[in-house]
Amino acid sequence: VQQAAFSKVKAGTLGGDMIAHAESVLKASKVAAYTDFFAHGMGLITHEAPFLMTNHPVAYEGTYAAKPLEKNMVLSVETTMLHPTRGFIKLEDTVAVTDAGYVMFGDRGRGWNRGGTAA
């Protein structure tokens, strides 16, 4: 789902098109029943413009869904899963929109970090 969202991030893409693409991938996945997708702007606070979605846990209207993403906008792209046997899993990535796509911040250290196993 994250990768589907990222594939649509670039200046000029409508925010709602990025959201719709990620949601369609999620809907077709075997984990859809217990997984949520969410994307929003970031800046001085953790949830701010561009507001891309209306149907999510944070109560604001998706006023930017019909507007194009702009170069240098900063977005948070989140996928959360409350897996029935593995527990809570959350992926949240912050990207800056570019003309050709995006630049991701903090994309090092991917993989599983198991709780209680730190040295």
Secondary structure, 3 states (H helix, E strand, C coil): CHHHHHCCCCCCCEHHHHHHHHHHHHHCCCCHHHEEEEEEECCCCCCECCCCCCCCCCCCCCCCCCCECCCCCEEEEEEEEEECCCEEEEEEEEEEECCCCEEEECCCCCCCCCCCCCC
